[in-house]
């Protein structure tokens, strides 16, 4: 009972902080469907290496709403797409991205399921060229902290005029204002880990998508945020994806637990789209 009482107090408290919809907020996708996010641009068809051009092309082909990709910087200052600090797991080479030049990294092939492919580590610029003008959004998980690195990303976004296709993920709520200044026409998506952090991020009228951790999910609060034009992002990664792979209704279990979510990141993007279409929740 104490938990429910606390939630009720929190909801009443937050109501006064949630801003009215701003007509100048960055345009986002239609509100009548659930957006599927391909984690590391993986479709779930298990055909291509993560974070590769081939898998991004497959995401575009399968009408996946958002791809999530990871950005790192090479020794000679180039922005490349790579999740791990080292290239060992996903390529035929070895070593930290930050200690290798672009030419060195490009000398290796991406691997997939233990097999060498013809794919190479893509640059961020190559991804931007590919997605420009397509009906797909890109969530950037930036693995660097330096201002210079973020400045390079901002310049590339501006160069290709794809501001309305980009989401920049923020791990730290203290980064929200600086990131918005650097990316004024790009969606900044903060990660929230507590009710107090939800209160903090809802004071910004330019925030239209929020990454919610499981521990601060509350049905009524999520409904309130959605009514105030916020997108609620959560993940099926791990537990629910694994259940789905095992034929144990992982997606159904996820939406029973978290019914008020309208952006879902998964390693099984195509399968989730089919599930949602069957339920009339994706168009």
MOPECOR-V135768 format. One record per residue. N is the residue number from 1. RES is the residue in one small letter. OMEGA is omega in whole degrees, -180 to 180 (none if undefined). Layout:
N,RES,OMEGA + N,RES,OMEGA
This chain:
1,x,-180 + 2,x,180 + 3,x,-180 + 4,x,178 + 5,x,180 + 6,x,179 + 7,x,180 + 8,x,179 + 9,x,-180 + 10,x,-179 + 11,x,178 + 12,x,-179 + 13,x,-176 + 14,x,-176 + 15,x,-179 + 16,x,-177 + 17,x,-176 + 18,x,-175 + 19,x,174 + 20,x,178 + 21,x,-178 + 22,x,-178 + 23,x,-179 + 24,x,178 + 25,x,-179 + 26,x,179 + 27,x,176 + 28,x,-174 + 29,x,-179 + 30,x,-172 + 31,x,-172 + 32,x,178 + 33,x,175 + 34,x,180 + 35,x,175 + 36,x,180 + 37,x,177 + 38,x,179 + 39,x,-176 + 40,x,180 + 41,x,179 + 42,x,-179 + 43,x,-173 + 44,x,179 + 45,x,173 + 46,x,-177 + 47,x,-170 + 48,x,177 + 49,x,175 + 50,x,175 + 51,x,180 + 52,x,177 + 53,x,-179 + 54,x,-179 + 55,x,175 + 56,x,176 + 57,x,178 + 58,x,177 + 59,x,178 + 60,x,-180 + 61,x,-177 + 62,x,175 + 63,x,176 + 64,x,-171 + 65,x,-174 + 66,x,168 + 67,x,174 + 68,x,179 + 69,x,-175 + 70,x,-175 + 71,x,174 + 72,x,-178 + 73,x,-180 + 74,x,180 + 75,x,-179 + 76,x,168 + 77,x,177 + 78,x,180 + 79,x,-178 + 80,x,-178 + 81,x,-177 + 82,x,180 + 83,x,-174 + 84,x,173 + 85,x,-180 + 86,x,-180 + 87,x,-172 + 88,x,-173 + 89,x,-169 + 90,x,180 + 91,x,177 + 92,x,-180 + 93,x,179 + 94,x,175 + 95,x,178 + 96,x,178 + 97,x,-175 + 98,x,-180 + 99,x,-178 + 100,x,175 + 101,x,178 + 102,x,-180 + 103,x,179 + 104,x,-180 + 105,x,-180 + 106,x,177 + 107,x,179 + 108,x,177 + 109,x,171 + 110,x,177 + 111,x,-179 + 112,x,-180 + 113,x,177 + 114,x,-180 + 115,x,177 + 116,x,178 + 117,x,176 + 118,x,-178 + 119,x,176 + 120,x,178 + 121,x,-179 + 122,x,171 + 123,x,177 + 124,x,180 + 125,x,178 + 126,x,178 + 127,x,-180 + 128,x,177 + 129,x,-177 + 130,x,-173 + 131,x,-177 + 132,x,177 + 133,x,179 + 134,x,178 + 135,x,178 + 136,x,179 + 137,x,-178 + 138,x,174 + 139,x,-178 + 140,x,172 + 141,x,-173 + 142,x,-174 + 143,x,179 + 144,x,-179 + 145,x,-170 + 146,x,177 + 147,x,-179 + 148,x,-180 + 149,x,179 + 150,x,178 + 151,x,177 + 152,x,179 + 153,x,180 + 154,x,180 + 155,x,179 + 156,x,178 + 157,x,-180 + 158,x,-179 + 159,x,-177 + 160,x,176 + 161,x,-178 + 162,x,-179 + 163,x,-176 + 164,x,177 + 165,x,-172 + 166,x,170 + 167,x,177 + 168,x,-177 + 169,x,179 + 170,x,178 + 171,x,-172 + 172,x,-179 + 173,x,176 + 174,x,-179 + 175,x,-171 + 176,x,-177 + 177,x,177 + 178,x,-180 + 179,x,179 + 180,x,178 + 181,x,-180 + 182,x,-179 + 183,x,-172 + 184,x,-178 + 185,x,-180 + 186,x,177 + 187,x,173 + 188,x,-179 + 189,x,177 + 190,x,171 + 191,x,179 + 192,x,-176 + 193,x,-177 + 194,x,177 + 195,x,-180 + 196,x,178 + 197,x,174 + 198,x,178 + 199,x,-178 + 200,x,-174 + 201,x,-178 + 202,x,176 + 203,x,-180 + 204,x,-177 + 205,x,179 + 206,x,177 + 207,x,180 + 208,x,178 + 209,x,-174 + 210,x,176 + 211,x,-174 + 212,x,172 + 213,x,-175 + 214,x,-174 + 215,x,179 + 216,x,173 + 217,x,175 + 218,x,-174 + 219,x,-176 + 220,x,180 + 221,x,178 + 222,x,178 + 223,x,-180 + 224,x,179 + 225,x,180 + 226,x,177 + 227,x,179 + 228,x,171 + 229,x,176 + 230,x,171 + 231,x,-178 + 232,x,-177 + 233,x,170 + 234,x,-175 + 235,x,168 + 236,x,-176 + 237,x,180 + 238,x,-171 + 239,x,-172 + 240,x,174 + 241,x,180 + 242,x,177 + 243,x,-180 + 244,x,178 + 245,x,-178 + 246,x,-180 + 247,x,-176 + 248,x,174 + 249,x,-179 + 250,x,-179 + 251,x,179 + 252,x,178 + 253,x,180 + 254,x,-176 + 255,x,172 + 256,x,-178 + 257,x,-176 + 258,x,-175 + 259,x,-176 + 260,x,178 + 261,x,-179 + 262,x,169 + 263,x,-175 + 264,x,178 + 265,x,-174 + 266,x,170 + 267,x,-177 + 268,x,-171 + 269,x,-179 + 270,x,180 + 271,x,179 + 272,x,177 + 273,x,179 + 274,x,178 + 275,x,-177 + 276,x,177 + 277,x,179 + 278,x,179 + 279,x,-178 + 280,x,-175 + 281,x,180 + 282,x,178 + 283,x,none
